[in-house]
Amino acid sequence: MGKSQETYSKKEKEKKRLKKHQDKEQKKEERKANSDKGKSVDEMYAYVDADGNITSTPPDLTKKKAIKTEDIRIGISRQEDLDPADLIRKGTVTFFNDSKGYGFIKDLESQESIFVHVNGLESPIKEGDKVTFETERGQKGLNAVRVKLVK
């Protein structure tokens, strides 16, 4: 008599395959039972209460706050116009190269170094001079303009 061609490992693989198939069918049935298809639109609505929690009940309209659209601000707040006297800064020339036409001024209030070009001068300056100036935003930072020598 011949020996059976079915080995133990073949039987185990077949059992695992059948078990996997049964699990898949069971999950499919659970999804069908719990599906939202066929529900009315009202049953699918979700609401957010005043505390930010999701609920199934609609909010109470008597507690609704009225908000004016004029009160809503998007972006940055408007700045008040600055006094022209506040725009003028005082500083000391720390470096100036006459041949190249540029230098740096150290602001007395903020202690920052501000670039100055010969085109922004109203009177000739040299290192160590006390000056008044205004600033403009340049490509690489602040630039001093309307630079005047303080007497």
Backbone as CSV, one residue per row, in Angstrom:
resi,resn,N_x,N_y,N_z,CA_x,CA_y,CA_z,C_x,C_y,C_z
1,MET,0.815,-1.167,0.000,0.000,0.000,0.000,0.868,1.243,0.000
2,GLY,0.444,2.285,-0.761,1.242,3.506,-0.870,1.037,4.457,0.299
3,LYS,2.057,5.217,0.532,2.036,6.191,1.622,1.255,7.438,1.200
4,SER,0.529,8.051,2.088,-0.263,9.243,1.792,0.663,10.396,1.395
5,GLN,0.275,11.153,0.390,1.072,12.272,-0.106,0.918,13.522,0.771
6,GLU,-0.048,13.529,1.661,-0.303,14.704,2.489,0.554,14.615,3.745
7,THR,1.472,15.595,3.930,2.357,15.603,5.092,1.782,16.514,6.170
8,TYR,2.414,16.475,7.301,1.953,17.284,8.443,1.999,18.773,8.111
9,SER,3.096,19.268,7.494,3.228,20.695,7.198,2.183,21.147,6.181
10,LYS,1.837,20.275,5.235,0.802,20.632,4.268,-0.546,20.811,4.955
11,LYS,-0.826,19.918,5.911,-2.087,20.011,6.660,-2.138,21.315,7.463
12,GLU,-1.014,21.675,8.098,-0.959,22.909,8.898,-1.145,24.145,8.019
13,LYS,-0.515,24.170,6.871,-0.655,25.312,5.946,-2.096,25.453,5.488
14,GLU,-2.744,24.327,5.200,-4.144,24.358,4.771,-5.043,24.866,5.895
15,LYS,-4.768,24.464,7.149,-5.548,24.953,8.299,-5.384,26.468,8.453
16,LYS,-4.144,26.970,8.330,-3.893,28.412,8.457,-4.611,29.193,7.368
17,ARG,-4.592,28.654,6.156,-5.251,29.334,5.044,-6.760,29.411,5.278
18,LEU,-7.359,28.317,5.722,-8.797,28.314,6.008,-9.148,29.258,7.158
19,LYS,-8.306,29.295,8.191,-8.524,30.186,9.341,-8.470,31.649,8.887
20,LYS,-7.493,31.989,8.052,-7.348,33.354,7.536,-8.573,33.738,6.707
21,HIS,-9.042,32.824,5.902,-10.225,33.066,5.075,-11.457,33.301,5.946
22,GLN,-11.623,32.510,7.008,-12.761,32.664,7.912,-12.690,34.007,8.643
23,ASP,-11.487,34.404,9.105,-11.321,35.703,9.782,-11.683,36.857,8.855
24,LYS,-11.271,36.743,7.603,-11.559,37.785,6.627,-13.073,37.910,6.402
25,GLU,-13.747,36.779,6.291,-15.207,36.781,6.115,-15.907,37.376,7.332
26,GLN,-15.404,37.046,8.509,-15.999,37.569,9.743,-15.854,39.092,9.819
27,LYS,-14.675,39.625,9.480,-14.465,41.079,9.482,-15.370,41.760,8.464
28,LYS,-15.553,41.115,7.317,-16.430,41.659,6.281,-17.864,41.780,6.803
29,GLU,-18.332,40.741,7.501,-19.679,40.763,8.070,-19.814,41.853,9.139
30,GLU,-18.784,42.038,9.969,-18.822,43.085,11.005,-18.892,44.466,10.375
31,ARG,-18.124,44.682,9.299,-18.163,45.977,8.612,-19.546,46.248,8.041
32,LYS,-20.166,45.216,7.482,-21.517,45.389,6.940,-22.507,45.741,8.039
33,ALA,-22.380,45.096,9.187,-23.311,45.334,10.296,-23.143,46.734,10.870
34,ASN,-21.923,47.247,10.895,-21.652,48.556,11.499,-21.570,49.687,10.476
35,SER,-21.939,49.445,9.259,-21.786,50.459,8.222,-22.799,51.587,8.405
36,ASP,-22.428,52.783,7.913,-23.297,53.958,8.003,-24.232,54.065,6.811
37,LYS,-24.137,53.146,5.870,-25.004,53.211,4.691,-26.451,52.971,5.107
38,GLY,-27.318,53.723,4.521,-28.732,53.561,4.814,-29.213,54.448,5.941
39,LYS,-28.286,55.114,6.659,-28.706,56.025,7.731,-29.146,57.337,7.110
40,SER,-29.977,58.063,7.825,-30.410,59.359,7.326,-29.303,60.388,7.565
41,VAL,-29.418,61.480,6.872,-28.417,62.538,6.982,-28.369,63.097,8.402
42,ASP,-29.508,63.224,9.048,-29.563,63.760,10.405,-28.795,62.895,11.390
43,GLU,-28.797,61.577,11.171,-28.074,60.686,12.072,-26.567,60.781,11.899
44,MET,-26.112,61.293,10.758,-24.678,61.387,10.496,-24.077,62.730,10.901
45,TYR,-24.893,63.703,11.270,-24.384,65.012,11.683,-23.618,64.907,13.001
46,ALA,-22.598,65.724,13.124,-21.873,65.860,14.384,-21.790,67.352,14.681
47,TYR,-21.914,67.712,15.934,-21.900,69.108,16.350,-20.740,69.346,17.307
48,VAL,-20.301,70.602,17.373,-19.254,70.985,18.310,-19.883,71.901,19.344
49,ASP,-19.739,71.551,20.626,-20.341,72.378,21.673,-19.429,73.557,22.008
50,ALA,-19.829,74.369,22.992,-19.087,75.582,23.356,-17.695,75.278,23.878
51,ASP,-17.481,74.077,24.412,-16.170,73.704,24.939,-15.283,73.059,23.885
52,GLY,-15.792,72.890,22.664,-15.011,72.279,21.593,-15.124,70.778,21.516
53,ASN,-16.063,70.189,22.241,-16.258,68.737,22.204,-17.268,68.373,21.124
54,ILE,-17.078,67.218,20.490,-17.996,66.756,19.449,-19.163,66.027,20.116
55,THR,-20.375,66.440,19.745,-21.585,65.824,20.306,-22.547,65.487,19.175
56,SER,-23.578,64.707,19.511,-24.592,64.360,18.516,-25.818,65.257,18.634
57,THR,-25.863,66.102,19.671,-27.013,66.997,19.849,-26.677,68.388,19.326
58,PRO,-27.626,69.038,18.668,-27.361,70.377,18.145,-27.201,71.394,19.287
59,PRO,-26.450,72.469,19.062,-26.242,73.461,20.119,-27.503,74.257,20.417
60,ASP,-27.559,74.816,21.632,-28.693,75.635,22.053,-28.524,77.025,21.455
61,LEU,-29.409,77.435,20.589,-29.281,78.707,19.890,-29.526,79.908,20.792
62,THR,-30.124,79.702,21.969,-30.363,80.826,22.872,-29.067,81.285,23.539
63,LYS,-28.082,80.414,23.605,-26.796,80.765,24.229,-25.778,81.268,23.209
64,LYS,-26.192,81.448,21.978,-25.300,81.864,20.906,-24.878,83.322,21.098
65,LYS,-23.592,83.591,20.943,-23.067,84.954,21.075,-23.070,85.639,19.715
66,ALA,-23.429,86.909,19.709,-23.407,87.691,18.471,-22.026,88.328,18.325
67,ILE,-21.413,88.137,17.177,-20.089,88.700,16.921,-20.192,89.620,15.723
68,LYS,-19.686,90.833,15.886,-19.696,91.798,14.791,-18.491,91.530,13.894
69,THR,-18.716,91.594,12.606,-17.619,91.328,11.669,-16.550,92.425,11.736
70,GLU,-16.921,93.621,12.171,-15.941,94.709,12.280,-14.922,94.434,13.394
71,ASP,-15.332,93.639,14.400,-14.452,93.349,15.530,-13.399,92.290,15.217
72,ILE,-13.590,91.547,14.140,-12.647,90.487,13.793,-11.450,91.103,13.096
73,ARG,-10.257,90.799,13.628,-9.022,91.328,13.041,-8.196,90.170,12.525
74,ILE,-7.851,90.267,11.282,-7.008,89.253,10.667,-5.698,89.924,10.281
75,GLY,-4.589,89.309,10.662,-3.288,89.878,10.331,-2.774,90.728,11.473
76,ILE,-1.898,91.660,11.139,-1.286,92.495,12.159,-2.138,93.733,12.403
77,SER,-2.038,94.255,13.597,-2.812,95.452,13.912,-2.158,96.669,13.278
78,ARG,-2.960,97.666,13.043,-2.435,98.897,12.451,-1.568,99.621,13.453
79,GLN,-0.491,100.197,12.958,0.388,100.976,13.822,0.035,102.451,13.672
80,GLU,0.126,103.148,14.776,-0.115,104.574,14.719,1.039,105.230,13.956
81,ASP,0.729,106.347,13.293,1.771,107.069,12.564,2.815,107.569,13.552
82,LEU,4.068,107.346,13.204,5.159,107.757,14.082,5.461,109.229,13.892
83,ASP,5.861,109.865,14.965,6.261,111.254,14.924,7.582,111.345,14.152
84,PRO,7.715,112.273,13.195,8.965,112.361,12.428,10.202,112.571,13.312
85,ALA,10.026,113.186,14.473,11.159,113.395,15.369,11.654,112.071,15.948
86,ASP,10.764,111.086,16.086,11.157,109.783,16.615,11.956,108.962,15.612
87,LEU,11.818,109.268,14.334,12.523,108.516,13.307,14.009,108.886,13.245
88,ILE,14.363,110.060,13.720,15.755,110.506,13.660,16.529,109.868,14.810
89,ARG,17.599,109.171,14.454,18.444,108.502,15.437,19.774,109.238,15.558
90,LYS,20.463,108.942,16.648,21.792,109.513,16.866,22.790,108.377,16.958
91,GLY,23.991,108.616,16.468,24.997,107.570,16.520,26.392,108.109,16.283
92,THR,27.361,107.195,16.275,28.765,107.518,16.074,29.271,106.718,14.878
93,VAL,30.047,107.371,14.012,30.633,106.694,12.862,31.777,105.824,13.371
94,THR,31.651,104.495,13.223,32.699,103.582,13.692,33.692,103.259,12.597
95,PHE,33.258,103.321,11.344,34.130,103.028,10.218,33.589,103.744,9.005
96,PHE,34.467,104.391,8.224,34.044,104.963,6.949,35.233,104.981,6.009
97,ASN,35.069,104.398,4.819,36.101,104.332,3.802,35.716,105.296,2.689
98,ASP,36.462,106.426,2.561,36.144,107.432,1.544,36.330,106.895,0.130
99,SER,37.363,106.083,-0.092,37.638,105.600,-1.446,36.567,104.626,-1.932
100,LYS,36.025,103.807,-1.033,34.982,102.858,-1.424,33.578,103.433,-1.253
101,GLY,33.404,104.458,-0.425,32.126,105.155,-0.304,31.118,104.508,0.629
102,TYR,31.578,103.752,1.616,30.642,103.180,2.574,31.286,103.104,3.947
103,GLY,30.422,102.833,4.950,30.913,102.692,6.306,29.799,102.195,7.208
104,PHE,30.039,102.328,8.532,29.062,101.859,9.513,28.898,102.885,10.617
105,ILE,27.654,103.008,11.093,27.322,103.899,12.196,26.788,103.037,13.324
106,LYS,27.281,103.318,14.564,26.775,102.589,15.729,25.688,103.443,16.373
107,ASP,24.475,102.889,16.431,23.329,103.583,17.014,23.549,103.702,18.524
108,LEU,23.345,104.918,19.087,23.591,105.136,20.509,22.554,104.439,21.389
109,GLU,21.312,104.299,20.926,20.272,103.658,21.738,20.348,102.133,21.692
110,SER,20.334,101.561,20.492,20.271,100.105,20.357,21.650,99.453,20.257
111,GLN,22.693,100.213,20.089,24.070,99.722,19.950,24.253,98.823,18.728
112,GLU,23.334,98.905,17.750,23.500,98.094,16.551,24.293,98.861,15.503
113,SER,24.993,98.115,14.675,25.813,98.694,13.619,24.977,98.796,12.353
114,ILE,24.878,99.993,11.775,24.016,100.242,10.627,24.883,100.703,9.457
115,PHE,24.658,100.077,8.312,25.399,100.372,7.094,25.045,101.765,6.584
116,VAL,26.058,102.494,6.090,25.821,103.803,5.485,26.605,103.877,4.176
117,HIS,25.952,104.390,3.131,26.590,104.566,1.829,26.763,106.054,1.581
118,VAL,27.735,106.411,0.755,28.023,107.815,0.480,26.802,108.521,-0.124
119,ASN,25.916,107.782,-0.813,24.708,108.392,-1.386,23.717,108.824,-0.307
120,GLY,23.818,108.274,0.911,22.915,108.624,1.994,23.422,109.768,2.861
121,LEU,24.566,110.370,2.488,25.152,111.454,3.292,24.634,112.810,2.833
122,GLU,24.391,113.704,3.809,24.043,115.087,3.487,25.223,116.005,3.764
123,SER,26.167,115.526,4.570,27.412,116.263,4.812,28.531,115.238,4.955
124,PRO,29.773,115.618,4.624,30.876,114.660,4.699,31.126,114.210,6.146
125,ILE,31.454,112.920,6.304,31.714,112.373,7.646,33.040,111.624,7.643
126,LYS,33.560,111.380,8.863,34.759,110.554,9.030,34.603,109.770,10.322
127,GLU,35.502,108.825,10.572,35.412,107.977,11.755,35.431,108.812,13.025
128,GLY,34.563,108.430,13.986,34.504,109.106,15.269,33.526,110.275,15.317
129,ASP,32.944,110.675,14.194,31.986,111.789,14.162,30.657,111.381,14.786
130,LYS,30.017,112.349,15.458,28.656,112.172,15.974,27.710,112.615,14.862
131,VAL,26.702,111.774,14.570,25.793,112.064,13.464,24.354,111.792,13.871
132,THR,23.421,112.391,13.103,22.006,112.048,13.192,21.638,111.418,11.856
133,PHE,20.705,110.460,11.894,20.360,109.755,10.661,18.989,109.121,10.791
134,GLU,18.442,108.708,9.664,17.214,107.929,9.610,17.569,106.595,8.975
135,THR,16.700,105.588,9.145,17.003,104.271,8.589,15.957,103.847,7.571
136,GLU,16.413,103.057,6.628,15.543,102.436,5.638,15.899,100.968,5.577
137,ARG,14.922,100.132,5.209,15.174,98.694,5.049,15.827,98.481,3.691
138,GLY,17.036,97.926,3.680,17.742,97.621,2.437,17.667,96.137,2.140
139,GLN,18.410,95.696,1.127,18.398,94.278,0.752,18.988,93.401,1.842
140,LYS,20.009,93.892,2.531,20.698,93.065,3.529,20.487,93.552,4.957
141,GLY,19.564,94.469,5.175,19.306,94.964,6.525,19.049,96.458,6.515
142,LEU,19.271,97.101,7.669,19.028,98.534,7.778,20.147,99.331,7.121
143,ASN,19.754,100.412,6.441,20.702,101.347,5.842,20.432,102.731,6.428
144,ALA,21.494,103.456,6.737,21.352,104.827,7.232,21.201,105.767,6.042
145,VAL,20.212,106.672,6.127,19.991,107.669,5.079,19.841,109.036,5.742
146,ARG,19.999,110.090,4.966,19.914,111.477,5.452,20.817,111.668,6.678
147,VAL,22.084,111.264,6.508,23.061,111.339,7.583,23.615,112.762,7.650
148,LYS,23.525,113.381,8.841,24.016,114.759,9.031,25.011,114.763,10.190
149,LEU,26.021,115.559,10.065,27.028,115.729,11.096,26.447,116.604,12.210
150,VAL,26.632,116.187,13.475,26.164,116.964,14.621,27.303,117.889,15.029
151,LYS,26.976,119.169,15.209,28.033,120.154,15.555,28.163,120.326,17.030
